[in-house]
Structure formats: C-alpha cells, structure tokens
Amino acid sequence: MAAACLKALLREWTIPEQIVGGDESFGPLWHVPFVSIPGFVGRSNELKRLKKVIFDPRARRIISILGLGGIGKSRLALELTYQIKSEYPQYSILWIQAAQQQTFEKDVLEIGKKLRIPGIEDDKADIKNLVKQRLSNPSTGKWLLVLDNADDEALWAKPSDSTRQEHLFVQYLPRTTNSAILITTRARSVATLLIGKEVINLGSMSPDEAVKIFVYELKTPDLTSDLIADRPTILTLVNELAYLLLAIVQAATSIHMTQRPV
C-alpha cells in the first residue's frame, strides 16, 4: 500500500515536467545578451516616446530607432529594456541580434527554447514560425521584442526580385496585440517598411551630455578632476568626435588605459 501511494505521488510530481512543453503559462522571460550599463545620460524625451508607443493600447506598438552607426541606438534600447524590467515586471523582454541571418536565427531558437515550445529543437522544425505563433498567442503574456541592428535591406526590406520574398524576416514578426516590437536600424528603408510613421530619428547628443559621458567613462579620478577644470578641451574633443556615443566611449577608454591626458 505504501509503495502504491508513493508511486502515485511521484506521478503527480512528474506531470508538470511531462507537459511543460505544451504549457503556455509561465512567468516573464528575460533574453537580453547584455548587462545593464551604468552612467546612462540624456535621451529622456526619446525614452518617454518609446514608452508611450509601447504601452498605448490604441497604438500599433511597433517603433523604430533610426540613426547613424555609433550614435547610441542599441544603448538607448538597452536602457529601455532595463527600465521596463523594473517598472513593468510582468513583461517578458526578448532581444534578437538582427544584423545577420545567423544571429537572428540563433536568438530566435534560444527564445523558442525559453518559451518551451514543443519540438523547437527538432531537425525539421520551422523555428521562426513556431516562435511567431507562440508570441502571437495572447496566452503567452505581454512582451517587448527588440530587433537590434536590423540594417540589412536584403533581410528586412522589400527585395527587387520577388523570388526572394520567402527569405525576408518581416514575415516572422509576431502580432503585437498586447505586446510591442522595437527595432534599431541605420537603414531608413527598413524603418519605413516595418514601422511607417513611428520612427525616432536619433540625433547626436548635446555637448553637455557628451561631456558627462566622457568624464564618466574616463574612470580615472586624477585625470577626471584635471579635465573637469579644463572643460573647453573636452568640448573640443567631443566635437571632433561628432558627439557620437561609441566614439566618445572609445576615446575615454583609450585615455583610461594609457593614462594620457586629452
């Protein structure tokens, strides 16, 4: 009798494990390949607009950050994801590196595994469609999907050759009834095709913002105190760097590593 009761109890315990692949109810997921970066400066208006679109039930909830390479599109998107994680913990945050087909498909597969989609790892699985269908299902819950660096028009924009239509990734974007998609791109054609009017044209940061970031990234107290007293020199430097975030961070890192003054 005791053995029979124990077997029955074990069967009850193992049921969730057996059906986990078909169970669409789970807590918020986190698939972001980058840690939070401290020292975020500015872009408050852009963050407000992004959140307005993402959480507006009347909106299409698809928005793009458009701008030059190195201007800070991915950095802004990353800051947004961590703010949403803190302010709206019920949201799953999913990040796809969309610059290349290989990285896109790799992240889609990882998301599918985290979503516990049955058969997602089968050799003949239509992974992109399976993930699209699951995310489009309202029972999956609310999510924000970030497509970072969707720059390749051959993958995202309309092809000149109609026979290449099947290779476009746009067909795999899920419905956003209760959720949202954010795309970062350098290609206006991609932003226009995928988004339409909801495009944030990310310009250069202000001189004050550029100076703050440069000083923060320097991370050297002696040099920092000297440079703060020589603000015109920093302004000249960040101006030469066209106020591009990536260039400013790289310059500060180089100075920090070599301990050379500006």
Secondary structure, 3 states (H helix, E strand, C coil): CHHHHHHHHHHHHHHHHHHHHHCCCCCCCEECCCCCCCCCCCCHHHHHHHHHHHHCCCCCCEEEEECCCCCCHHHHHHHHHHHHHHHCCCCEEEEEECCCHHHHHHHHHHHHHHCCCCCCCCCCCCHHHHHHHHHHCHHHCCEEEEEECCCCHHHHCCCCCHHHHHHCHHHHCCCCCCCEEEEEECCHHHHHHHCCCCEEECCCCCHHHHHHHHHHHHCCHHHHHHHHCCHHHHHHHHHHCCCCHHHHHHHHHHHHHHCCCC
